[in-house]
Amino acid sequence: MNRTNVFYHGLDSYGVLSLNVALLTEHWTTTFFVNNLTNEHKTVDYLHDEQEQESALYLKPITYGLRLKYNF
């Protein structure tokens, strides 16, 4: 990447902690998940359009849920 380009933005490194816990039976799989457990707020990319307008993409905030799967 050309670092002299006016559109270049260096990004800081970051880490994301996620958690998955699963319970398995003969037919069912139940999974509890948490993504971005520490709720980090980081810029992950910058975008530029043809009119030279800038926007940024951010890491998703903490997300959690339950997945249920049935095997026939």
mmCIF file as Biopython writes it, N, C-alpha, C and O atoms, coordinates in Angstrom:
data_model
#
loop_
_atom_site.group_PDB
_atom_site.id
_atom_site.type_symbol
_atom_site.label_atom_id
_atom_site.label_alt_id
_atom_site.label_comp_id
_atom_site.label_asym_id
_atom_site.label_entity_id
_atom_site.label_seq_id
_atom_site.pdbx_PDB_ins_code
_atom_site.Cartn_x
_atom_site.Cartn_y
_atom_site.Cartn_z
_atom_site.occupancy
_atom_site.B_iso_or_equiv
_atom_site.auth_seq_id
_atom_site.auth_asym_id
_atom_site.pdbx_PDB_model_num
ATOM 1   N N  . MET A ? 1  ? 0.850   -1.178  0.000  1.0 0.0 1  A 1 
ATOM 2   C CA . MET A ? 1  ? 0.000   0.000   0.000  1.0 0.0 1  A 1 
ATOM 3   C C  . MET A ? 1  ? 0.891   1.235   0.000  1.0 0.0 1  A 1 
ATOM 4   O O  . MET A ? 1  ? 1.938   1.253   0.647  1.0 0.0 1  A 1 
ATOM 5   N N  . ASN A ? 2  ? 0.480   2.247   -0.715 1.0 0.0 2  A 1 
ATOM 6   C CA . ASN A ? 2  ? 1.238   3.482   -0.817 1.0 0.0 2  A 1 
ATOM 7   C C  . ASN A ? 2  ? 0.949   4.368   0.388  1.0 0.0 2  A 1 
ATOM 8   O O  . ASN A ? 2  ? -0.134  4.945   0.491  1.0 0.0 2  A 1 
ATOM 9   N N  . ARG A ? 3  ? 1.911   4.478   1.297  1.0 0.0 3  A 1 
ATOM 10  C CA . ARG A ? 3  ? 1.697   5.249   2.521  1.0 0.0 3  A 1 
ATOM 11  C C  . ARG A ? 3  ? 1.759   6.755   2.299  1.0 0.0 3  A 1 
ATOM 12  O O  . ARG A ? 3  ? 1.437   7.519   3.209  1.0 0.0 3  A 1 
ATOM 13  N N  . THR A ? 4  ? 2.165   7.198   1.113  1.0 0.0 4  A 1 
ATOM 14  C CA . THR A ? 4  ? 2.149   8.629   0.816  1.0 0.0 4  A 1 
ATOM 15  C C  . THR A ? 4  ? 0.806   9.054   0.248  1.0 0.0 4  A 1 
ATOM 16  O O  . THR A ? 4  ? 0.570   10.246  0.055  1.0 0.0 4  A 1 
ATOM 17  N N  . ASN A ? 5  ? -0.067  8.112   -0.020 1.0 0.0 5  A 1 
ATOM 18  C CA . ASN A ? 5  ? -1.401  8.385   -0.532 1.0 0.0 5  A 1 
ATOM 19  C C  . ASN A ? 5  ? -2.199  9.134   0.534  1.0 0.0 5  A 1 
ATOM 20  O O  . ASN A ? 5  ? -2.176  8.762   1.707  1.0 0.0 5  A 1 
ATOM 21  N N  . VAL A ? 6  ? -2.896  10.179  0.128  1.0 0.0 6  A 1 
ATOM 22  C CA . VAL A ? 6  ? -3.685  10.978  1.064  1.0 0.0 6  A 1 
ATOM 23  C C  . VAL A ? 6  ? -4.781  10.152  1.725  1.0 0.0 6  A 1 
ATOM 24  O O  . VAL A ? 6  ? -5.265  10.524  2.794  1.0 0.0 6  A 1 
ATOM 25  N N  . PHE A ? 7  ? -5.184  9.037   1.113  1.0 0.0 7  A 1 
ATOM 26  C CA . PHE A ? 7  ? -6.253  8.214   1.660  1.0 0.0 7  A 1 
ATOM 27  C C  . PHE A ? 7  ? -5.746  7.112   2.577  1.0 0.0 7  A 1 
ATOM 28  O O  . PHE A ? 7  ? -6.549  6.357   3.125  1.0 0.0 7  A 1 
ATOM 29  N N  . TYR A ? 8  ? -4.447  7.001   2.756  1.0 0.0 8  A 1 
ATOM 30  C CA . TYR A ? 8  ? -3.907  5.946   3.610  1.0 0.0 8  A 1 
ATOM 31  C C  . TYR A ? 8  ? -4.117  6.291   5.086  1.0 0.0 8  A 1 
ATOM 32  O O  . TYR A ? 8  ? -3.818  7.406   5.514  1.0 0.0 8  A 1 
ATOM 33  N N  . HIS A ? 9  ? -4.616  5.359   5.841  1.0 0.0 9  A 1 
ATOM 34  C CA . HIS A ? 9  ? -4.759  5.504   7.288  1.0 0.0 9  A 1 
ATOM 35  C C  . HIS A ? 9  ? -4.156  4.272   7.942  1.0 0.0 9  A 1 
ATOM 36  O O  . HIS A ? 9  ? -4.578  3.150   7.663  1.0 0.0 9  A 1 
ATOM 37  N N  . GLY A ? 10 ? -3.187  4.472   8.798  1.0 0.0 10 A 1 
ATOM 38  C CA . GLY A ? 10 ? -2.671  3.354   9.567  1.0 0.0 10 A 1 
ATOM 39  C C  . GLY A ? 10 ? -3.678  2.983   10.644 1.0 0.0 10 A 1 
ATOM 40  O O  . GLY A ? 10 ? -4.299  3.860   11.245 1.0 0.0 10 A 1 
ATOM 41  N N  . LEU A ? 11 ? -3.841  1.710   10.887 1.0 0.0 11 A 1 
ATOM 42  C CA . LEU A ? 11 ? -4.788  1.251   11.899 1.0 0.0 11 A 1 
ATOM 43  C C  . LEU A ? 11 ? -4.028  0.581   13.036 1.0 0.0 11 A 1 
ATOM 44  O O  . LEU A ? 11 ? -3.059  -0.142  12.805 1.0 0.0 11 A 1 
ATOM 45  N N  . ASP A ? 12 ? -4.470  0.824   14.255 1.0 0.0 12 A 1 
ATOM 46  C CA . ASP A ? 12 ? -3.884  0.162   15.410 1.0 0.0 12 A 1 
ATOM 47  C C  . ASP A ? 12 ? -4.283  -1.309  15.413 1.0 0.0 12 A 1 
ATOM 48  O O  . ASP A ? 12 ? -5.363  -1.670  14.946 1.0 0.0 12 A 1 
ATOM 49  N N  . SER A ? 13 ? -3.412  -2.143  15.938 1.0 0.0 13 A 1 
ATOM 50  C CA . SER A ? 13 ? -3.768  -3.550  16.085 1.0 0.0 13 A 1 
ATOM 51  C C  . SER A ? 13 ? -4.757  -3.696  17.238 1.0 0.0 13 A 1 
ATOM 52  O O  . SER A ? 13 ? -4.851  -2.827  18.104 1.0 0.0 13 A 1 
ATOM 53  N N  . TYR A ? 14 ? -5.484  -4.795  17.234 1.0 0.0 14 A 1 
ATOM 54  C CA . TYR A ? 14 ? -6.453  -5.044  18.302 1.0 0.0 14 A 1 
ATOM 55  C C  . TYR A ? 14 ? -6.701  -6.541  18.396 1.0 0.0 14 A 1 
ATOM 56  O O  . TYR A ? 14 ? -6.419  -7.287  17.458 1.0 0.0 14 A 1 
ATOM 57  N N  . GLY A ? 15 ? -7.215  -6.962  19.504 1.0 0.0 15 A 1 
ATOM 58  C CA . GLY A ? 15 ? -7.592  -8.348  19.700 1.0 0.0 15 A 1 
ATOM 59  C C  . GLY A ? 15 ? -9.065  -8.418  20.065 1.0 0.0 15 A 1 
ATOM 60  O O  . GLY A ? 15 ? -9.624  -7.476  20.626 1.0 0.0 15 A 1 
ATOM 61  N N  . VAL A ? 16 ? -9.685  -9.539  19.742 1.0 0.0 16 A 1 
ATOM 62  C CA . VAL A ? 16 ? -11.102 -9.734  20.035 1.0 0.0 16 A 1 
ATOM 63  C C  . VAL A ? 16 ? -11.248 -11.050 20.787 1.0 0.0 16 A 1 
ATOM 64  O O  . VAL A ? 16 ? -10.766 -12.090 20.338 1.0 0.0 16 A 1 
ATOM 65  N N  . LEU A ? 17 ? -11.911 -10.997 21.928 1.0 0.0 17 A 1 
ATOM 66  C CA . LEU A ? 17 ? -12.154 -12.190 22.730 1.0 0.0 17 A 1 
ATOM 67  C C  . LEU A ? 17 ? -13.590 -12.653 22.519 1.0 0.0 17 A 1 
ATOM 68  O O  . LEU A ? 17 ? -14.535 -11.890 22.719 1.0 0.0 17 A 1 
ATOM 69  N N  . SER A ? 18 ? -13.744 -13.911 22.111 1.0 0.0 18 A 1 
ATOM 70  C CA . SER A ? 18 ? -15.068 -14.496 21.912 1.0 0.0 18 A 1 
ATOM 71  C C  . SER A ? 18 ? -15.144 -15.803 22.683 1.0 0.0 18 A 1 
ATOM 72  O O  . SER A ? 18 ? -14.120 -16.407 23.003 1.0 0.0 18 A 1 
ATOM 73  N N  . LEU A ? 19 ? -16.367 -16.237 22.978 1.0 0.0 19 A 1 
ATOM 74  C CA . LEU A ? 19 ? -16.582 -17.430 23.785 1.0 0.0 19 A 1 
ATOM 75  C C  . LEU A ? 19 ? -17.711 -18.253 23.172 1.0 0.0 19 A 1 
ATOM 76  O O  . LEU A ? 19 ? -18.743 -17.710 22.778 1.0 0.0 19 A 1 
ATOM 77  N N  . ASN A ? 20 ? -17.507 -19.569 23.095 1.0 0.0 20 A 1 
ATOM 78  C CA . ASN A ? 20 ? -18.536 -20.511 22.659 1.0 0.0 20 A 1 
ATOM 79  C C  . ASN A ? 20 ? -18.553 -21.675 23.638 1.0 0.0 20 A 1 
ATOM 80  O O  . ASN A ? 20 ? -17.510 -22.259 23.932 1.0 0.0 20 A 1 
ATOM 81  N N  . VAL A ? 21 ? -19.738 -22.014 24.145 1.0 0.0 21 A 1 
ATOM 82  C CA . VAL A ? 21 ? -19.901 -23.158 25.039 1.0 0.0 21 A 1 
ATOM 83  C C  . VAL A ? 21 ? -21.027 -24.005 24.453 1.0 0.0 21 A 1 
ATOM 84  O O  . VAL A ? 21 ? -22.126 -23.510 24.204 1.0 0.0 21 A 1 
ATOM 85  N N  . ALA A ? 22 ? -20.736 -25.302 24.235 1.0 0.0 22 A 1 
ATOM 86  C CA . ALA A ? 22 ? -21.723 -26.163 23.581 1.0 0.0 22 A 1 
ATOM 87  C C  . ALA A ? 22 ? -22.084 -27.343 24.471 1.0 0.0 22 A 1 
ATOM 88  O O  . ALA A ? 22 ? -21.253 -27.865 25.214 1.0 0.0 22 A 1 
ATOM 89  N N  . LEU A ? 23 ? -23.341 -27.748 24.375 1.0 0.0 23 A 1 
ATOM 90  C CA . LEU A ? 23 ? -23.862 -28.943 25.032 1.0 0.0 23 A 1 
ATOM 91  C C  . LEU A ? 23 ? -24.382 -29.861 23.921 1.0 0.0 23 A 1 
ATOM 92  O O  . LEU A ? 23 ? -25.244 -29.470 23.133 1.0 0.0 23 A 1 
ATOM 93  N N  . LEU A ? 24 ? -23.845 -31.091 23.869 1.0 0.0 24 A 1 
ATOM 94  C CA . LEU A ? 24 ? -24.199 -32.023 22.805 1.0 0.0 24 A 1 
ATOM 95  C C  . LEU A ? 24 ? -24.968 -33.207 23.362 1.0 0.0 24 A 1 
ATOM 96  O O  . LEU A ? 24 ? -24.597 -33.766 24.394 1.0 0.0 24 A 1 
ATOM 97  N N  . THR A ? 25 ? -26.034 -33.586 22.683 1.0 0.0 25 A 1 
ATOM 98  C CA . THR A ? 25 ? -26.757 -34.819 22.983 1.0 0.0 25 A 1 
ATOM 99  C C  . THR A ? 25 ? -26.841 -35.610 21.676 1.0 0.0 25 A 1 
ATOM 100 O O  . THR A ? 25 ? -26.250 -35.218 20.670 1.0 0.0 25 A 1 
ATOM 101 N N  . GLU A ? 26 ? -27.577 -36.723 21.694 1.0 0.0 26 A 1 
ATOM 102 C CA . GLU A ? 26 ? -27.672 -37.554 20.496 1.0 0.0 26 A 1 
ATOM 103 C C  . GLU A ? 26 ? -28.237 -36.781 19.300 1.0 0.0 26 A 1 
ATOM 104 O O  . GLU A ? 26 ? -27.756 -36.943 18.178 1.0 0.0 26 A 1 
ATOM 105 N N  . HIS A ? 27 ? -29.240 -35.954 19.528 1.0 0.0 27 A 1 
ATOM 106 C CA . HIS A ? 27 ? -29.879 -35.227 18.428 1.0 0.0 27 A 1 
ATOM 107 C C  . HIS A ? 27 ? -29.706 -33.712 18.500 1.0 0.0 27 A 1 
ATOM 108 O O  . HIS A ? 27 ? -29.823 -33.035 17.478 1.0 0.0 27 A 1 
ATOM 109 N N  . TRP A ? 28 ? -29.436 -33.178 19.657 1.0 0.0 28 A 1 
ATOM 110 C CA . TRP A ? 28 ? -29.409 -31.733 19.836 1.0 0.0 28 A 1 
ATOM 111 C C  . TRP A ? 28 ? -27.993 -31.217 20.069 1.0 0.0 28 A 1 
ATOM 112 O O  . TRP A ? 28 ? -27.176 -31.870 20.717 1.0 0.0 28 A 1 
ATOM 113 N N  . THR A ? 29 ? -27.722 -30.036 19.531 1.0 0.0 29 A 1 
ATOM 114 C CA . THR A ? 29 ? -26.532 -29.263 19.872 1.0 0.0 29 A 1 
ATOM 115 C C  . THR A ? 29 ? -27.022 -27.885 20.299 1.0 0.0 29 A 1 
ATOM 116 O O  . THR A ? 29 ? -27.703 -27.199 19.538 1.0 0.0 29 A 1 
ATOM 117 N N  . THR A ? 30 ? -26.678 -27.488 21.506 1.0 0.0 30 A 1 
ATOM 118 C CA . THR A ? 30 ? -27.044 -26.179 22.033 1.0 0.0 30 A 1 
ATOM 119 C C  . THR A ? 30 ? -25.750 -25.419 22.292 1.0 0.0 30 A 1 
ATOM 120 O O  . THR A ? 30 ? -24.875 -25.902 23.010 1.0 0.0 30 A 1 
ATOM 121 N N  . THR A ? 31 ? -25.631 -24.240 21.710 1.0 0.0 31 A 1 
ATOM 122 C CA . THR A ? 31 ? -24.404 -23.451 21.850 1.0 0.0 31 A 1 
ATOM 123 C C  . THR A ? 31 ? -24.740 -22.057 22.348 1.0 0.0 31 A 1 
ATOM 124 O O  . THR A ? 31 ? -25.578 -21.369 21.766 1.0 0.0 31 A 1 
ATOM 125 N N  . PHE A ? 32 ? -24.086 -21.641 23.426 1.0 0.0 32 A 1 
ATOM 126 C CA . PHE A ? 32 ? -24.165 -20.259 23.902 1.0 0.0 32 A 1 
ATOM 127 C C  . PHE A ? 32 ? -22.910 -19.567 23.398 1.0 0.0 32 A 1 
ATOM 128 O O  . PHE A ? 32 ? -21.811 -20.106 23.527 1.0 0.0 32 A 1 
ATOM 129 N N  . PHE A ? 33 ? -23.064 -18.366 22.820 1.0 0.0 33 A 1 
ATOM 130 C CA . PHE A ? 33 ? -21.900 -17.655 22.295 1.0 0.0 33 A 1 
ATOM 131 C C  . PHE A ? 33 ? -21.899 -16.195 22.740 1.0 0.0 33 A 1 
ATOM 132 O O  . PHE A ? 33 ? -22.947 -15.589 22.964 1.0 0.0 33 A 1 
ATOM 133 N N  . VAL A ? 34 ? -20.697 -15.657 22.857 1.0 0.0 34 A 1 
ATOM 134 C CA . VAL A ? 34 ? -20.490 -14.227 23.089 1.0 0.0 34 A 1 
ATOM 135 C C  . VAL A ? 34 ? -19.365 -13.796 22.164 1.0 0.0 34 A 1 
ATOM 136 O O  . VAL A ? 34 ? -18.264 -14.344 22.230 1.0 0.0 34 A 1 
ATOM 137 N N  . ASN A ? 35 ? -19.625 -12.825 21.309 1.0 0.0 35 A 1 
ATOM 138 C CA . ASN A ? 35 ? -18.606 -12.252 20.436 1.0 0.0 35 A 1 
ATOM 139 C C  . ASN A ? 35 ? -18.226 -10.873 20.962 1.0 0.0 35 A 1 
ATOM 140 O O  . ASN A ? 35 ? -19.084 -10.110 21.407 1.0 0.0 35 A 1 
ATOM 141 N N  . ASN A ? 36 ? -16.928 -10.559 20.906 1.0 0.0 36 A 1 
ATOM 142 C CA . ASN A ? 36 ? -16.390 -9.297  21.435 1.0 0.0 36 A 1 
ATOM 143 C C  . ASN A ? 36 ? -16.738 -9.166  22.921 1.0 0.0 36 A 1 
ATOM 144 O O  . ASN A ? 36 ? -17.344 -8.185  23.352 1.0 0.0 36 A 1 
ATOM 145 N N  . LEU A ? 37 ? -16.347 -10.162 23.671 1.0 0.0 37 A 1 
ATOM 146 C CA . LEU A ? 37 ? -16.677 -10.275 25.092 1.0 0.0 37 A 1 
ATOM 147 C C  . LEU A ? 37 ? -16.272 -9.041  25.896 1.0 0.0 37 A 1 
ATOM 148 O O  . LEU A ? 37 ? -16.974 -8.666  26.835 1.0 0.0 37 A 1 
ATOM 149 N N  . THR A ? 38 ? -15.159 -8.407  25.549 1.0 0.0 38 A 1 
ATOM 150 C CA . THR A ? 38 ? -14.691 -7.223  26.282 1.0 0.0 38 A 1 
ATOM 151 C C  . THR A ? 38 ? -15.261 -5.925  25.719 1.0 0.0 38 A 1 
ATOM 152 O O  . THR A ? 38 ? -14.927 -4.839  26.194 1.0 0.0 38 A 1 
ATOM 153 N N  . ASN A ? 39 ? -16.120 -6.037  24.708 1.0 0.0 39 A 1 
ATOM 154 C CA . ASN A ? 39 ? -16.809 -4.891  24.103 1.0 0.0 39 A 1 
ATOM 155 C C  . ASN A ? 39 ? -15.835 -3.813  23.622 1.0 0.0 39 A 1 
ATOM 156 O O  . ASN A ? 39 ? -16.021 -2.627  23.898 1.0 0.0 39 A 1 
ATOM 157 N N  . GLU A ? 40 ? -14.790 -4.240  22.896 1.0 0.0 40 A 1 
ATOM 158 C CA . GLU A ? 40 ? -13.807 -3.304  22.339 1.0 0.0 40 A 1 
ATOM 159 C C  . GLU A ? 40 ? -14.466 -2.424  21.284 1.0 0.0 40 A 1 
ATOM 160 O O  . GLU A ? 40 ? -15.302 -2.886  20.508 1.0 0.0 40 A 1 
ATOM 161 N N  . HIS A ? 41 ? -14.082 -1.158  21.265 1.0 0.0 41 A 1 
ATOM 162 C CA . HIS A ? 41 ? -14.557 -0.203  20.259 1.0 0.0 41 A 1 
ATOM 163 C C  . HIS A ? 41 ? -13.362 0.184   19.408 1.0 0.0 41 A 1 
ATOM 164 O O  . HIS A ? 41 ? -12.588 1.063   19.786 1.0 0.0 41 A 1 
ATOM 165 N N  . LYS A ? 42 ? -13.203 -0.465  18.259 1.0 0.0 42 A 1 
ATOM 166 C CA . LYS A ? 42 ? -12.045 -0.242  17.401 1.0 0.0 42 A 1 
ATOM 167 C C  . LYS A ? 42 ? -12.469 0.009   15.968 1.0 0.0 42 A 1 
ATOM 168 O O  . LYS A ? 42 ? -13.470 -0.537  15.504 1.0 0.0 42 A 1 
ATOM 169 N N  . THR A ? 43 ? -11.704 0.838   15.265 1.0 0.0 43 A 1 
ATOM 170 C CA . THR A ? 43 ? -11.881 1.046   13.836 1.0 0.0 43 A 1 
ATOM 171 C C  . THR A ? 43 ? -11.159 -0.090  13.122 1.0 0.0 43 A 1 
ATOM 172 O O  . THR A ? 43 ? -9.973  -0.317  13.361 1.0 0.0 43 A 1 
ATOM 173 N N  . VAL A ? 44 ? -11.864 -0.806  12.248 1.0 0.0 44 A 1 
ATOM 174 C CA . VAL A ? 44 ? -11.250 -1.933  11.556 1.0 0.0 44 A 1 
ATOM 175 C C  . VAL A ? 44 ? -10.929 -1.633  10.090 1.0 0.0 44 A 1 
ATOM 176 O O  . VAL A ? 44 ? -10.168 -2.373  9.465  1.0 0.0 44 A 1 
ATOM 177 N N  . ASP A ? 45 ? -11.499 -0.556  9.531  1.0 0.0 45 A 1 
ATOM 178 C CA . ASP A ? 45 ? -11.183 -0.202  8.152  1.0 0.0 45 A 1 
ATOM 179 C C  . ASP A ? 45 ? -11.699 1.201   7.860  1.0 0.0 45 A 1 
ATOM 180 O O  . ASP A ? 45 ? -12.631 1.684   8.504  1.0 0.0 45 A 1 
ATOM 181 N N  . TYR A ? 46 ? -11.078 1.842   6.880  1.0 0.0 46 A 1 
ATOM 182 C CA . TYR A ? 46 ? -11.554 3.120   6.366  1.0 0.0 46 A 1 
ATOM 183 C C  . TYR A ? 46 ? -11.962 2.927   4.914  1.0 0.0 46 A 1 
ATOM 184 O O  . TYR A ? 46 ? -11.332 2.163   4.184  1.0 0.0 46 A 1 
ATOM 185 N N  . LEU A ? 47 ? -13.005 3.612   4.499  1.0 0.0 47 A 1 
ATOM 186 C CA . LEU A ? 47 ? -13.493 3.534   3.122  1.0 0.0 47 A 1 
ATOM 187 C C  . LEU A ? 47 ? -13.504 4.918   2.502  1.0 0.0 47 A 1 
ATOM 188 O O  . LEU A ? 47 ? -13.749 5.912   3.186  1.0 0.0 47 A 1 
ATOM 189 N N  . HIS A ? 48 ? -13.239 4.982   1.199  1.0 0.0 48 A 1 
ATOM 190 C CA . HIS A ? 48 ? -13.275 6.244   0.454  1.0 0.0 48 A 1 
ATOM 191 C C  . HIS A ? 48 ? -14.099 6.027   -0.794 1.0 0.0 48 A 1 
ATOM 192 O O  . HIS A ? 48 ? -13.919 5.034   -1.499 1.0 0.0 48 A 1 
ATOM 193 N N  . ASP A ? 49 ? -14.996 6.946   -1.068 1.0 0.0 49 A 1 
ATOM 194 C CA . ASP A ? 49 ? -15.788 6.803   -2.286 1.0 0.0 49 A 1 
ATOM 195 C C  . ASP A ? 49 ? -15.219 7.697   -3.386 1.0 0.0 49 A 1 
ATOM 196 O O  . ASP A ? 49 ? -14.205 8.368   -3.192 1.0 0.0 49 A 1 
ATOM 197 N N  . GLU A ? 50 ? -15.880 7.696   -4.537 1.0 0.0 50 A 1 
ATOM 198 C CA . GLU A ? 50 ? -15.373 8.442   -5.689 1.0 0.0 50 A 1 
ATOM 199 C C  . GLU A ? 50 ? -15.425 9.950   -5.488 1.0 0.0 50 A 1 
ATOM 200 O O  . GLU A ? 50 ? -14.718 10.683  -6.179 1.0 0.0 50 A 1 
ATOM 201 N N  . GLN A ? 51 ? -16.246 10.431  -4.557 1.0 0.0 51 A 1 
ATOM 202 C CA . GLN A ? 51 ? -16.311 11.866  -4.274 1.0 0.0 51 A 1 
ATOM 203 C C  . GLN A ? 51 ? -15.352 12.252  -3.143 1.0 0.0 51 A 1 
ATOM 204 O O  . GLN A ? 51 ? -15.441 13.349  -2.591 1.0 0.0 51 A 1 
ATOM 205 N N  . GLU A ? 52 ? -14.443 11.346  -2.810 1.0 0.0 52 A 1 
ATOM 206 C CA . GLU A ? 52 ? -13.424 11.556  -1.783 1.0 0.0 52 A 1 
ATOM 207 C C  . GLU A ? 52 ? -14.024 11.761  -0.396 1.0 0.0 52 A 1 
ATOM 208 O O  . GLU A ? 52 ? -13.436 12.440  0.445  1.0 0.0 52 A 1 
ATOM 209 N N  . GLN A ? 53 ? -15.189 11.175  -0.160 1.0 0.0 53 A 1 
ATOM 210 C CA . GLN A ? 53 ? -15.765 11.195  1.170  1.0 0.0 53 A 1 
ATOM 211 C C  . GLN A ? 53 ? -15.279 9.966   1.922  1.0 0.0 53 A 1 
ATOM 212 O O  . GLN A ? 53 ? -15.143 8.884   1.352  1.0 0.0 53 A 1 
ATOM 213 N N  . GLU A ? 54 ? -15.025 10.150  3.189  1.0 0.0 54 A 1 
ATOM 214 C CA . GLU A ? 54 ? -14.444 9.088   3.996  1.0 0.0 54 A 1 
ATOM 215 C C  . GLU A ? 54 ? -15.460 8.549   4.993  1.0 0.0 54 A 1 
ATOM 216 O O  . GLU A ? 54 ? -16.245 9.307   5.563  1.0 0.0 54 A 1 
ATOM 217 N N  . SER A ? 55 ? -15.441 7.252   5.196  1.0 0.0 55 A 1 
ATOM 218 C CA . SER A ? 55 ? -16.242 6.633   6.241  1.0 0.0 55 A 1 
ATOM 219 C C  . SER A ? 55 ? -15.405 5.531   6.878  1.0 0.0 55 A 1 
ATOM 220 O O  . SER A ? 55 ? -14.381 5.121   6.334  1.0 0.0 55 A 1 
ATOM 221 N N  . ALA A ? 56 ? -15.848 5.063   8.026  1.0 0.0 56 A 1 
ATOM 222 C CA . ALA A ? 56 ? -15.085 4.056   8.754  1.0 0.0 56 A 1 
ATOM 223 C C  . ALA A ? 56 ? -15.974 2.871   9.108  1.0 0.0 56 A 1 
ATOM 224 O O  . ALA A ? 56 ? -17.184 3.015   9.284  1.0 0.0 56 A 1 
ATOM 225 N N  . LEU A ? 57 ? -15.359 1.709   9.209  1.0 0.0 57 A 1 
ATOM 226 C CA . LEU A ? 57 ? -16.032 0.505   9.685  1.0 0.0 57 A 1 
ATOM 227 C C  . LEU A ? 57 ? -15.516 0.205   11.083 1.0 0.0 57 A 1 
ATOM 228 O O  . LEU A ? 57 ? -14.314 0.264   11.343 1.0 0.0 57 A 1 
ATOM 229 N N  . TYR A ? 58 ? -16.433 -0.114  11.970 1.0 0.0 58 A 1 
ATOM 230 C CA . TYR A ? 58 ? -16.073 -0.360  13.364 1.0 0.0 58 A 1 
ATOM 231 C C  . TYR A ? 58 ? -16.363 -1.806  13.740 1.0 0.0 58 A 1 
ATOM 232 O O  . TYR A ? 58 ? -17.235 -2.452  13.158 1.0 0.0 58 A 1 
ATOM 233 N N  . LEU A ? 59 ? -15.632 -2.293  14.704 1.0 0.0 59 A 1 
ATOM 234 C CA . LEU A ? 59 ? -15.848 -3.619  15.258 1.0 0.0 59 A 1 
ATOM 235 C C  . LEU A ? 59 ? -17.252 -3.684  15.849 1.0 0.0 59 A 1 
ATOM 236 O O  . LEU A ? 59 ? -17.696 -2.744  16.509 1.0 0.0 59 A 1 
ATOM 237 N N  . LYS A ? 60 ? -17.952 -4.798  15.612 1.0 0.0 60 A 1 
ATOM 238 C CA . LYS A ? 60 ? -19.305 -4.946  16.176 1.0 0.0 60 A 1 
ATOM 239 C C  . LYS A ? 60 ? -19.238 -4.929  17.696 1.0 0.0 60 A 1 
ATOM 240 O O  . LYS A ? 60 ? -18.299 -5.476  18.274 1.0 0.0 60 A 1 
ATOM 241 N N  . PRO A ? 61 ? -20.201 -4.322  18.344 1.0 0.0 61 A 1 
ATOM 242 C CA . PRO A ? 61 ? -20.224 -4.347  19.818 1.0 0.0 61 A 1 
ATOM 243 C C  . PRO A ? 61 ? -20.497 -5.767  20.328 1.0 0.0 61 A 1 
ATOM 244 O O  . PRO A ? 61 ? -20.746 -6.679  19.540 1.0 0.0 61 A 1 
ATOM 245 N N  . ILE A ? 62 ? -20.450 -5.938  21.621 1.0 0.0 62 A 1 
ATOM 246 C CA . ILE A ? 62 ? -20.679 -7.254  22.217 1.0 0.0 62 A 1 
ATOM 247 C C  . ILE A ? 62 ? -21.991 -7.837  21.700 1.0 0.0 62 A 1 
ATOM 248 O O  . ILE A ? 62 ? -23.021 -7.164  21.677 1.0 0.0 62 A 1 
ATOM 249 N N  . THR A ? 63 ? -21.933 -9.096  21.289 1.0 0.0 63 A 1 
ATOM 250 C CA . THR A ? 63 ? -23.086 -9.804  20.751 1.0 0.0 63 A 1 
ATOM 251 C C  . THR A ? 63 ? -23.151 -11.165 21.423 1.0 0.0 63 A 1 
ATOM 252 O O  . THR A ? 63 ? -22.136 -11.852 21.537 1.0 0.0 63 A 1 
ATOM 253 N N  . TYR A ? 64 ? -24.325 -11.555 21.862 1.0 0.0 64 A 1 
ATOM 254 C CA . TYR A ? 64 ? -24.448 -12.862 22.514 1.0 0.0 64 A 1 
ATOM 255 C C  . TYR A ? 64 ? -25.758 -13.512 22.097 1.0 0.0 64 A 1 
ATOM 256 O O  . TYR A ? 64 ? -26.704 -12.843 21.681 1.0 0.0 64 A 1 
ATOM 257 N N  . GLY A ? 65 ? -25.787 -14.831 22.218 1.0 0.0 65 A 1 
ATOM 258 C CA . GLY A ? 65 ? -27.003 -15.526 21.826 1.0 0.0 65 A 1 
ATOM 259 C C  . GLY A ? 65 ? -26.904 -17.017 22.064 1.0 0.0 65 A 1 
ATOM 260 O O  . GLY A ? 65 ? -25.951 -17.513 22.665 1.0 0.0 65 A 1 
ATOM 261 N N  . LEU A ? 66 ? -27.902 -17.708 21.581 1.0 0.0 66 A 1 
ATOM 262 C CA . LEU A ? 66 ? -28.030 -19.147 21.753 1.0 0.0 66 A 1 
ATOM 263 C C  . LEU A ? 66 ? -28.353 -19.754 20.389 1.0 0.0 66 A 1 
ATOM 264 O O  . LEU A ? 66 ? -29.254 -19.286 19.692 1.0 0.0 66 A 1 
ATOM 265 N N  . ARG A ? 67 ? -27.619 -20.791 20.016 1.0 0.0 67 A 1 
ATOM 266 C CA . ARG A ? 67 ? -27.895 -21.511 18.771 1.0 0.0 67 A 1 
ATOM 267 C C  . ARG A ? 67 ? -28.409 -22.906 19.133 1.0 0.0 67 A 1 
ATOM 268 O O  . ARG A ? 67 ? -27.850 -23.585 19.995 1.0 0.0 67 A 1 
ATOM 269 N N  . LEU A ? 68 ? -29.469 -23.311 18.466 1.0 0.0 68 A 1 
ATOM 270 C CA . LEU A ? 68 ? -30.020 -24.653 18.661 1.0 0.0 68 A 1 
ATOM 271 C C  . LEU A ? 68 ? -29.975 -25.373 17.320 1.0 0.0 68 A 1 
ATOM 272 O O  . LEU A ? 68 ? -30.361 -24.820 16.291 1.0 0.0 68 A 1 
ATOM 273 N N  . LYS A ? 69 ? -29.494 -26.625 17.346 1.0 0.0 69 A 1 
ATOM 274 C CA . LYS A ? 69 ? -29.403 -27.420 16.119 1.0 0.0 69 A 1 
ATOM 275 C C  . LYS A ? 69 ? -29.924 -28.820 16.434 1.0 0.0 69 A 1 
ATOM 276 O O  . LYS A ? 69 ? -29.567 -29.429 17.442 1.0 0.0 69 A 1 
ATOM 277 N N  . TYR A ? 70 ? -30.785 -29.309 15.533 1.0 0.0 70 A 1 
ATOM 278 C CA . TYR A ? 70 ? -31.330 -30.652 15.686 1.0 0.0 70 A 1 
ATOM 279 C C  . TYR A ? 70 ? -30.845 -31.512 14.537 1.0 0.0 70 A 1 
ATOM 280 O O  . TYR A ? 70 ? -30.972 -31.121 13.376 1.0 0.0 70 A 1 
ATOM 281 N N  . ASN A ? 71 ? -30.290 -32.679 14.838 1.0 0.0 71 A 1 
ATOM 282 C CA . ASN A ? 71 ? -29.827 -33.626 13.813 1.0 0.0 71 A 1 
ATOM 283 C C  . ASN A ? 71 ? -30.820 -34.785 13.732 1.0 0.0 71 A 1 
ATOM 284 O O  . ASN A ? 71 ? -31.084 -35.467 14.722 1.0 0.0 71 A 1 
ATOM 285 N N  . PHE A ? 72 ? -31.354 -34.989 12.550 1.0 0.0 72 A 1 
ATOM 286 C CA . PHE A ? 72 ? -32.324 -36.068 12.325 1.0 0.0 72 A 1 
ATOM 287 C C  . PHE A ? 72 ? -31.630 -37.403 12.200 1.0 0.0 72 A 1 
ATOM 288 O O  . PHE A ? 72 ? -32.287 -38.425 12.008 1.0 0.0 72 A 1 
#
